[in-house]
Amino acid sequence: MVSSPTPVSRRATVYSRADGPRDWGIAEEVPIEIGFNGSAWAVMMASPADIEDLAIGLALTEGAVASGRDIKAVEIRQWPEGLTADIRIAPDRLRGDRIHRRALDGRTGCGLCGVEQLADLHAPPPALLPGPTVETEAIRAALGALPDHQHLNRETRSVHAAAWCRLDGEIILVREDVGRHNALDKLAGARLRRGEPDDSGFVVMSSRCSFELVFKAARMRAALLAAQSAPTGLALDLAAQLALPIASAGPDGAIVFFSPECADE
């Protein structure tokens, strides 16, 4: 084990035909092993920041734990090969079917972390109860404000952000990562570490709207999922199944809402 912290970015000289050499930030990604009580469960590539948030959020959004209150502690260690995050939890509070059947080989763009077979894609969390309506202006405000909260991306221009927003569009919590679903897991973990708040709100993502983001946002009980780009067909199908509204940034500043009927068109 090594004790020095892993940097989240480095500086490098890049070249532009118009401007010549310039200083640039390069985002780091490292292998991170997440486990329970000393046993490995998931290995993924992620940004080396907010690792405890990532571990707790992944455990929640992948269904390995039912509640953040069940987690006693997360032990983070740094090794020459990467980082480990060991979640300490009573064995009887773990969902064994989600642990023993799954060996997660997660990559930053995989979107299928935790899926052992295709049938698992058809076992989503329960549909959401009808939630509060998120107004168009709130979504527009959150999408417009998100870049100001992307501190690492401003330096590197290569990481995604996930934000929790109040119903009026105010951003209150942001996490960044090279992987879009890692960023959302970190956001989920950060909220759980704040005491599993039950405040109503919605999620805004800097990335495209893919199906795994819908799955995870539903587990977070978000009132809506907004993203910079439109959903894929699979994301739309899952959102309809979960009764999770989806919105994205459209042309000329418009906010586009996707209804369940779109899945059949």
Legacy VTK file of the C-alpha trace (Angstrom):
# vtk DataFile Version 3.0
C-alpha trace
ASCII
DATASET POLYDATA
POINTS 265 float
0.000 0.000 0.000
1.147 3.554 -0.725
-0.003 6.658 1.096
0.486 9.498 -1.405
-2.788 10.741 -2.911
-3.537 10.094 -6.565
-3.934 13.342 -8.528
-7.157 13.819 -10.460
-5.388 15.582 -13.331
-1.992 16.496 -14.735
-0.665 19.286 -16.923
0.610 18.744 -20.438
1.644 20.803 -23.440
-0.688 20.517 -26.420
-0.472 22.118 -29.828
-2.983 24.068 -31.840
-2.483 24.976 -35.483
-3.925 28.392 -34.756
-2.321 29.179 -31.392
0.772 26.958 -31.182
1.740 25.269 -27.886
-0.463 25.751 -24.848
-0.834 24.322 -21.359
-3.676 21.815 -20.909
-5.174 19.724 -18.133
-5.338 15.946 -18.610
-7.858 14.038 -16.491
-6.543 10.937 -14.742
-8.376 7.628 -14.558
-7.271 4.724 -12.366
-8.490 1.206 -11.618
-10.658 1.150 -8.502
-11.649 -2.068 -6.777
-14.825 -1.942 -4.687
-15.628 -4.724 -2.272
-17.523 -5.752 0.833
-15.910 -6.872 4.081
-12.587 -7.690 2.435
-13.985 -9.441 -0.662
-13.697 -7.798 -4.073
-16.902 -7.110 -5.998
-16.286 -4.508 -8.724
-13.279 -3.221 -10.630
-13.689 -0.148 -12.797
-11.818 2.740 -14.294
-12.776 6.054 -12.695
-11.490 9.462 -11.676
-9.522 9.180 -8.392
-11.739 11.556 -6.389
-14.788 11.066 -4.150
-14.071 7.342 -3.978
-16.228 6.804 -0.884
-19.149 8.422 -2.700
-18.543 6.136 -5.683
-18.451 2.974 -3.563
-21.599 3.779 -1.606
-23.463 5.048 -4.651
-22.589 2.004 -6.753
-23.681 -0.332 -3.958
-27.029 1.457 -3.847
-27.701 1.891 -7.569
-26.678 -1.701 -8.347
-28.991 -2.989 -5.611
-26.289 -4.571 -3.420
-27.584 -2.663 -0.391
-31.079 -1.436 0.337
-30.103 1.570 2.423
-27.057 3.706 3.060
-27.805 3.415 6.774
-26.656 -0.215 6.621
-23.090 0.783 5.708
-20.822 1.110 8.732
-17.720 2.515 7.022
-15.727 2.568 3.789
-11.983 1.973 3.980
-10.028 3.562 1.116
-6.509 2.359 0.358
-4.061 3.271 -2.368
-1.782 0.669 -3.902
0.752 0.815 -6.734
-1.842 -0.847 -8.981
-4.703 1.488 -8.070
-7.223 2.152 -5.299
-9.439 -0.093 -3.203
-12.647 0.823 -1.392
-13.808 -1.776 1.108
-17.377 -1.304 2.339
-17.914 -2.510 5.889
-21.433 -3.807 6.387
-23.172 -6.542 8.352
-23.296 -9.640 6.108
-27.033 -10.036 6.639
-27.598 -6.545 5.190
-26.074 -7.477 1.827
-28.213 -8.719 -1.041
-26.439 -11.976 -1.743
-28.026 -12.454 -5.155
-26.499 -9.154 -6.308
-23.084 -9.958 -4.841
-22.340 -13.607 -5.523
-23.881 -13.733 -8.996
-22.078 -10.662 -10.259
-18.454 -9.956 -10.955
-18.387 -6.381 -12.175
-15.812 -5.501 -14.777
-16.714 -1.850 -15.155
-15.226 0.466 -17.741
-15.867 4.174 -17.973
-18.065 3.805 -21.045
-19.504 0.333 -20.542
-22.913 1.245 -19.163
-23.445 -2.417 -18.223
-21.765 -2.596 -14.827
-23.327 -5.413 -12.845
-25.131 -7.070 -15.737
-24.210 -10.735 -15.861
-26.749 -11.704 -18.480
-29.185 -9.914 -20.759
-32.135 -10.994 -18.634
-30.829 -8.728 -15.878
-31.707 -5.729 -18.027
-35.378 -6.571 -17.530
-35.242 -6.513 -13.728
-35.319 -2.769 -12.978
-36.294 -1.189 -9.652
-40.006 -0.609 -8.973
-41.709 2.195 -10.857
-41.669 5.562 -9.137
-44.744 6.963 -7.474
-46.038 10.139 -9.118
-43.666 12.899 -8.101
-43.596 16.671 -8.238
-43.591 18.369 -11.610
-40.327 19.964 -12.686
-40.974 23.122 -14.666
-39.254 23.893 -17.953
-37.530 26.986 -16.577
-36.036 24.982 -13.725
-34.545 22.463 -16.156
-33.221 25.219 -18.383
-31.672 26.974 -15.388
-29.974 23.796 -14.150
-28.577 22.845 -17.568
-27.317 26.388 -18.045
-25.653 26.524 -14.635
-24.020 23.088 -14.778
-20.822 24.154 -16.629
-20.013 26.594 -13.830
-19.979 23.647 -11.401
-17.714 21.456 -13.556
-14.415 22.481 -12.043
-12.406 19.451 -13.179
-13.894 19.552 -16.667
-13.034 23.218 -16.965
-9.395 22.201 -16.485
-9.422 19.042 -18.603
-12.483 19.163 -20.902
-12.780 15.382 -20.600
-15.028 14.492 -17.650
-18.772 14.246 -17.064
-20.841 15.792 -14.287
-23.959 14.675 -12.418
-25.875 17.226 -10.357
-28.725 17.070 -7.854
-31.026 20.055 -8.262
-33.849 21.500 -6.237
-37.227 21.657 -7.952
-36.566 25.318 -8.802
-33.406 24.343 -10.727
-30.818 25.352 -8.127
-27.835 22.995 -8.191
-26.929 21.888 -4.678
-24.540 18.958 -5.227
-22.245 17.940 -8.106
-19.836 15.080 -8.726
-17.494 14.623 -11.718
-15.855 11.584 -13.281
-14.482 10.347 -16.590
-17.439 7.955 -16.677
-20.963 9.320 -16.822
-22.422 6.524 -14.696
-19.501 6.824 -12.248
-20.392 10.488 -11.817
-24.002 9.574 -11.069
-22.956 6.855 -8.617
-20.752 9.393 -6.838
-23.701 11.769 -6.649
-25.900 9.027 -5.178
-23.210 8.169 -2.639
-22.699 11.793 -1.672
-26.418 12.162 -0.975
-26.475 9.011 1.129
-23.505 10.223 3.141
-25.511 13.337 3.954
-28.026 11.202 5.801
-30.187 9.740 3.020
-32.149 12.960 2.468
-35.712 12.716 1.237
-35.858 16.174 -0.327
-37.495 16.298 -3.744
-35.267 17.139 -6.671
-34.035 16.067 -10.069
-30.810 14.961 -11.732
-28.974 16.834 -14.473
-26.216 15.160 -16.496
-23.634 16.668 -18.816
-23.649 13.505 -20.940
-25.999 11.718 -23.296
-29.016 10.059 -21.689
-28.299 6.337 -21.700
-30.353 3.589 -20.113
-28.095 2.973 -17.105
-28.495 6.606 -16.074
-32.270 6.136 -16.098
-31.907 3.041 -13.927
-29.685 4.800 -11.392
-31.729 8.021 -11.291
-34.823 5.953 -10.506
-33.041 4.308 -7.585
-32.237 7.816 -6.340
-35.975 8.657 -6.489
-35.328 11.626 -8.766
-38.379 13.524 -9.981
-36.831 13.827 -13.469
-33.638 13.102 -15.375
-32.331 15.873 -17.625
-29.328 15.492 -19.912
-27.514 17.513 -22.514
-28.521 15.114 -25.279
-31.594 13.054 -26.084
-32.188 9.535 -24.733
-31.508 6.342 -26.609
-34.447 4.103 -27.439
-33.547 1.681 -24.633
-33.325 4.575 -22.159
-36.735 5.778 -23.245
-38.263 2.301 -22.895
-36.855 1.935 -19.387
-37.942 5.445 -18.386
-41.499 4.636 -19.481
-41.409 1.415 -17.473
-40.166 3.275 -14.393
-42.418 6.331 -14.859
-39.347 8.575 -14.786
-39.723 11.775 -16.857
-36.816 12.616 -19.178
-35.842 15.961 -20.638
-32.927 17.174 -22.718
-31.516 20.354 -24.168
-32.939 21.013 -27.605
-32.070 23.504 -30.344
-32.268 27.228 -29.684
-32.432 26.763 -25.927
-35.608 24.672 -25.998
-36.213 21.932 -23.437
-37.522 18.731 -25.017
-39.612 16.316 -22.939
-39.874 12.655 -23.874
-43.150 10.875 -23.161
-43.718 7.114 -22.919
-45.521 7.261 -26.268
-42.227 8.158 -27.959
-40.989 4.636 -27.297
-43.588 3.259 -29.697
-43.002 5.692 -32.549
LINES 1 266
265 0 1 2 3 4 5 6 7 8 9 10 11 12 13 14 15 16 17 18 19 20 21 22 23 24 25 26 27 28 29 30 31 32 33 34 35 36 37 38 39 40 41 42 43 44 45 46 47 48 49 50 51 52 53 54 55 56 57 58 59 60 61 62 63 64 65 66 67 68 69 70 71 72 73 74 75 76 77 78 79 80 81 82 83 84 85 86 87 88 89 90 91 92 93 94 95 96 97 98 99 100 101 102 103 104 105 106 107 108 109 110 111 112 113 114 115 116 117 118 119 120 121 122 123 124 125 126 127 128 129 130 131 132 133 134 135 136 137 138 139 140 141 142 143 144 145 146 147 148 149 150 151 152 153 154 155 156 157 158 159 160 161 162 163 164 165 166 167 168 169 170 171 172 173 174 175 176 177 178 179 180 181 182 183 184 185 186 187 188 189 190 191 192 193 194 195 196 197 198 199 200 201 202 203 204 205 206 207 208 209 210 211 212 213 214 215 216 217 218 219 220 221 222 223 224 225 226 227 228 229 230 231 232 233 234 235 236 237 238 239 240 241 242 243 244 245 246 247 248 249 250 251 252 253 254 255 256 257 258 259 260 261 262 263 264
